[in-house]
Amino acid sequence: MKHFPLVRIVVINLLLLAITFGVCAPADGKDPDNPCGENLLSEVAEHLSIKLFPVINRTNFQVWESKFYPFNILEVKINEYLLSLFLDHPKVDAEVLDQRGMNRWLAARQRDGDMAAQIEIYRASMKTRDNVLGNFDSNAIAMRVRIFDSINARKFAERPVHGVDKRYTFAPSEGQLFFLDSIISLPVPFSSGLDLLGLTKQKYKGQKMSFPTWEQFNETSAWQAFKNATEAVHRQIMMQAGSALARNSGSEAASALFGSFSSAIGRIISPTESSTRKRREYIVSLGEMDAVSVGDVLEVVRSDSYITVDPDRPVVVLPKEIGRVKVKWVQEREAIVTVTQEKNKNDPIQLKDIVIKRYGRGHR
């Protein structure tokens, strides 16, 4: 009994420490690093952190920094352009990581909702066709973007993207400019005339190099194709980040953060074997990767074309909602849905119609 006052003092001190420092037990399902169960979505709603991993280039194409420094900088320039796109979004903090930074990010515990992404270039088709007065460039770039979720520290989405650009450049050389005064007379001061048949070869100007330098490359149609593909990567990252946030939190923070990016679009691609006239079932090209879950209601829309009297816009295409479907089964990239509502029985839901998954409150 004489030790009781000492025990009581110790217990009282522990209670005072708990009140002072806010000690509490971890709640079920909460982050062990956040034992009091604080809602990290309040931080996410303010800013989302996206790390950009080094670009992987599976092609043989390179861009050198300069003729004096033949070091490939194409991958660096792509990540720099992607970073500039994220900087336009006031609620996204983006940062480019090197290989060491990437390894650290994957190994460490991150804040809930943070993302990382990596671009892989797997095809680059760049063709140039010369003619009399210049050249025609046709460029097509194919990339994959892999998106990593910090909650699971693993890849949760992978999407292919493409970028194309076609351009005609008027660039006649001196050897192609001559004309015959005996046949025609042109009031154009071409020093060598105009070679209408393209019989002469264009003179090469400057030092020939194995790959273009950045100064030569950054105004070309090929770089525009890379930029177009990178912009498609940016849209995919934003959409998939919103998808992951909606899937992990179940709140409307994704809609508030990503705005127009907080939706996923797919198509009705096939009926199921068990589909009947009374209970129609379809397969759609959206799945778990798009934060689609059993019980979700998807919008079904179709585009209507209208002939107008405006010569600048003779045809206008407007989408219209034609019904809704409910998800009854889902896998990684596809889902099975049943028709629950149609706006017009004479205009039923059918193959190739567009389905839309929207994130946020009221869309489940």
C-alpha positions in Angstrom: 0.0 0.0 0.0 2.8 2.4 0.7 3.9 2.2 -3.0 0.4 3.2 -4.3 1.1 7.0 -4.2 4.1 6.5 -6.5 2.1 4.3 -9.0 -0.6 6.9 -9.0 1.8 9.7 -9.7 3.3 7.8 -12.6 -0.2 7.1 -14.1 -1.2 10.8 -13.8 2.1 11.9 -15.5 1.4 9.5 -18.4 -2.1 10.9 -18.8 -0.7 14.4 -18.8 1.8 13.5 -21.5 -0.9 11.9 -23.6 -3.0 15.0 -23.4 0.0 17.3 -24.1 1.3 15.5 -27.2 -1.9 14.1 -28.5 -0.9 10.4 -28.1 -3.6 8.1 -29.4 -3.8 4.5 -30.6 -3.8 3.6 -34.2 -7.2 3.1 -35.6 -8.1 0.2 -37.8 -7.2 0.8 -41.4 -5.2 3.9 -40.6 -1.7 4.7 -41.6 0.6 3.6 -38.8 2.7 6.7 -39.4 -0.5 8.7 -38.8 -1.9 6.9 -35.7 -4.5 9.6 -34.8 -6.3 8.9 -38.1 -5.8 12.5 -39.4 -7.3 12.9 -42.8 -4.4 13.3 -45.2 -6.8 14.1 -48.0 -6.9 17.6 -46.7 -3.3 17.9 -47.7 -3.9 16.1 -51.0 -6.7 18.6 -51.8 -4.2 21.4 -51.4 -1.4 19.9 -53.4 -0.5 16.6 -55.1 3.1 15.7 -55.5 4.1 13.9 -58.7 7.6 12.6 -59.3 8.8 12.1 -62.8 11.2 9.1 -63.2 13.9 9.0 -65.9 12.6 8.5 -69.4 13.3 5.1 -71.0 14.2 5.2 -74.7 13.9 1.9 -76.5 14.6 3.4 -79.9 17.9 4.2 -81.5 17.0 7.9 -82.0 19.0 10.5 -80.1 19.4 14.3 -79.9 22.8 15.6 -79.1 23.3 18.7 -76.9 25.7 20.2 -79.5 28.2 19.2 -82.1 30.9 19.9 -79.5 29.2 17.7 -76.9 27.6 14.6 -78.5 25.6 13.5 -75.5 22.0 12.4 -75.9 19.6 14.8 -74.1 16.3 13.7 -75.7 15.0 12.0 -72.6 15.9 15.0 -70.4 14.1 17.4 -72.8 10.9 15.3 -72.7 10.8 15.3 -68.9 11.5 19.0 -68.9 8.5 19.6 -71.2 6.3 17.3 -69.1 7.3 19.2 -66.0 6.3 22.5 -67.7 2.8 21.1 -68.3 2.4 20.2 -64.6 3.5 23.7 -63.6 0.4 25.1 -65.3 -1.7 23.3 -62.7 -1.8 25.3 -59.4 -2.5 22.3 -57.2 0.2 19.9 -58.5 3.8 19.9 -57.4 6.0 18.0 -59.9 9.7 17.2 -59.7 12.1 15.3 -62.0 14.1 12.6 -60.3 17.3 10.9 -61.4 17.8 7.1 -61.1 19.0 7.4 -57.5 16.0 9.6 -56.6 13.7 7.1 -58.2 15.1 4.2 -56.2 14.7 6.2 -53.0 11.1 7.2 -53.8 10.1 3.5 -54.4 11.8 2.4 -51.2 10.4 5.1 -48.9 7.0 5.7 -47.4 5.3 8.6 -49.2 2.4 10.8 -48.3 -0.9 9.2 -49.2 -2.0 10.2 -52.6 1.4 11.1 -54.0 2.2 9.7 -57.5 5.1 9.0 -59.7 5.2 8.4 -63.5 7.7 7.1 -66.0 7.7 7.5 -69.8 9.0 4.7 -72.1 9.5 5.6 -75.8 9.2 2.4 -77.8 8.7 3.6 -81.4 9.8 6.6 -83.3 8.9 6.8 -87.0 10.4 9.9 -88.7 10.1 10.2 -92.5 11.1 13.1 -94.8 10.2 13.3 -98.5 12.0 16.0 -100.5 10.4 17.6 -103.6 11.1 20.6 -105.8 10.3 23.4 -103.4 11.0 21.8 -100.0 10.3 18.7 -97.9 7.3 16.9 -96.3 7.9 15.5 -92.8 5.7 12.8 -91.3 6.5 11.8 -87.7 4.8 9.4 -85.4 5.9 8.7 -81.8 4.6 5.9 -79.6 5.1 5.9 -75.8 3.9 4.1 -72.7 3.4 5.9 -69.4 3.6 3.9 -66.2 2.0 5.5 -63.1 3.0 4.5 -59.5 0.9 4.9 -56.4 2.8 5.6 -53.2 0.2 3.8 -51.1 1.1 0.5 -52.6 4.6 1.6 -53.9 3.9 -0.2 -57.2 2.8 0.4 -60.7 -1.0 0.6 -60.8 -1.6 1.9 -64.4 0.1 1.6 -67.7 -1.2 3.4 -70.8 -0.1 3.7 -74.4 0.0 7.2 -76.0 0.8 8.5 -79.4 1.9 11.7 -80.9 2.0 12.6 -84.6 2.9 15.7 -86.6 3.0 16.3 -90.4 4.5 19.4 -91.9 5.5 20.8 -95.3 8.5 23.1 -95.3 9.1 25.4 -98.2 12.9 25.3 -98.5 14.2 25.4 -102.1 18.0 25.3 -102.4 20.1 27.4 -104.7 20.6 24.3 -106.9 16.9 24.0 -107.4 16.2 27.6 -108.4 16.5 28.4 -112.1 14.1 29.0 -114.9 14.3 29.2 -118.7 13.8 32.7 -120.0 13.3 31.3 -123.5 10.1 29.6 -122.4 8.7 31.6 -119.5 9.7 34.7 -117.6 9.1 34.9 -113.9 9.5 38.2 -112.0 11.3 36.4 -109.3 15.1 37.1 -108.7 16.2 33.5 -108.4 20.0 33.5 -108.8 20.1 30.0 -110.2 16.6 29.7 -111.5 13.9 27.1 -110.6 14.4 23.4 -111.2 10.8 22.3 -111.8 11.8 18.7 -112.4 14.0 18.4 -109.4 17.0 17.2 -111.5 19.7 18.9 -109.4 20.7 17.7 -106.0 20.4 19.9 -103.0 23.8 21.1 -101.7 24.5 20.0 -98.1 25.2 22.9 -95.8 27.1 22.5 -92.5 28.8 19.5 -90.9 27.1 16.2 -91.3 26.4 14.5 -87.9 25.1 11.1 -86.8 22.2 12.7 -84.9 20.7 16.2 -84.8 21.7 18.7 -82.2 19.2 20.3 -80.0 19.5 23.6 -81.8 18.6 21.8 -85.1 15.9 19.6 -83.6 13.8 21.8 -81.3 12.0 23.6 -84.2 11.3 20.5 -86.3 8.1 18.5 -86.9 9.7 15.5 -85.1 10.0 17.4 -81.9 6.4 18.6 -82.2 5.4 14.9 -82.5 7.3 14.2 -79.3 5.6 17.1 -77.6 2.2 15.9 -78.7 2.8 12.5 -77.3 4.1 14.1 -74.0 0.9 16.2 -73.7 -1.1 12.9 -74.1 1.1 11.5 -71.3 0.2 14.5 -69.1 -3.5 14.0 -69.6 -3.2 10.3 -68.7 -1.2 11.0 -65.6 -3.7 13.5 -64.4 -6.7 11.3 -65.1 -5.1 8.2 -63.6 -4.0 10.1 -60.5 -7.5 11.3 -60.0 -8.7 7.7 -60.5 -6.3 6.4 -57.9 -7.3 9.1 -55.4 -11.0 8.3 -55.9 -10.3 4.6 -55.5 -8.2 4.9 -52.4 -10.2 7.5 -50.6 -13.7 7.2 -51.8 -14.1 11.0 -51.4 -14.7 13.8 -53.8 -11.2 15.2 -53.4 -10.2 13.9 -56.8 -12.9 15.9 -58.5 -11.9 19.1 -56.7 -8.2 18.6 -57.5 -8.3 17.4 -61.1 -11.4 19.1 -62.5 -11.8 18.1 -66.1 -9.3 15.2 -65.7 -11.5 13.4 -63.1 -13.3 11.1 -65.5 -12.4 8.0 -67.5 -13.8 7.3 -71.0 -14.3 3.9 -72.6 -16.7 2.1 -75.1 -19.2 -0.7 -75.2 -17.2 -3.4 -77.0 -19.3 -6.5 -76.9 -22.5 -8.1 -75.6 -22.1 -11.0 -73.1 -23.3 -14.6 -73.7 -26.0 -14.2 -71.0 -27.4 -11.0 -72.5 -31.1 -11.1 -73.3 -33.6 -8.6 -74.7 -35.1 -8.1 -71.3 -31.7 -7.9 -69.4 -29.0 -6.6 -71.7 -25.4 -7.0 -70.7 -22.4 -5.6 -72.3 -18.6 -5.6 -71.9 -17.0 -2.1 -71.6 -13.4 -1.1 -72.0 -13.1 0.3 -68.4 -11.9 -1.6 -65.4 -10.2 -1.6 -62.0 -7.4 0.5 -63.5 -9.9 3.2 -64.1 -11.3 3.0 -60.5 -14.4 1.2 -61.7 -16.1 -0.9 -59.0 -19.1 -3.2 -58.8 -22.2 -1.1 -58.3 -20.8 1.9 -60.2 -23.2 3.7 -62.6 -21.7 4.8 -65.9 -23.1 7.3 -68.3 -23.6 6.3 -71.9 -23.3 9.0 -74.5 -23.3 9.1 -78.3 -22.2 11.9 -80.6 -24.7 13.6 -83.0 -23.6 15.4 -86.2 -25.3 18.6 -87.3 -25.1 20.3 -90.7 -24.8 24.1 -90.2 -24.9 27.2 -92.4 -21.6 28.4 -91.1 -19.0 27.9 -93.9 -16.2 27.8 -91.3 -17.9 25.1 -89.3 -20.1 23.1 -91.8 -20.5 20.2 -89.3 -20.8 20.3 -85.5 -20.5 17.2 -83.4 -22.3 17.3 -80.0 -22.5 14.4 -77.5 -25.8 13.5 -75.9 -26.6 11.2 -73.0 -28.6 8.2 -74.1 -28.7 6.2 -70.9 -26.9 4.6 -68.0 -25.5 1.2 -67.2 -24.5 -0.4 -63.8 -21.3 -2.4 -63.2 -22.0 -6.0 -62.1 -18.5 -7.5 -62.6 -15.1 -6.0 -63.1 -11.5 -7.0 -63.9 -8.3 -5.0 -64.5 -9.2 -3.4 -67.9 -12.8 -4.5 -68.6 -16.1 -4.7 -66.8 -19.6 -6.2 -67.4 -22.5 -3.8 -67.2 -26.3 -4.1 -67.4 -28.5 -1.5 -68.9 -30.5 0.3 -66.2 -31.9 3.4 -68.0 -32.4 4.6 -71.6 -33.6 8.0 -72.6 -35.4 6.8 -75.7 -36.6 3.3 -76.2 -36.4 3.9 -80.0 -32.8 4.9 -79.7 -31.3 2.1 -77.5 -27.8 1.7 -76.1 -25.7 -0.3 -78.5 -22.1 -1.3 -79.4 -19.5 1.4 -79.8 -21.4 3.8 -77.6 -19.2 5.8 -75.2 -19.3 5.1 -71.5 -18.0 7.6 -68.9 -16.9 7.0 -65.3 -17.0 10.2 -63.3 -15.3 10.5 -59.9 -16.6 12.2 -56.8 -19.7 12.3 -54.8 -22.9 11.2 -56.5 -21.2 9.1 -59.1 -21.4 5.7 -57.6 
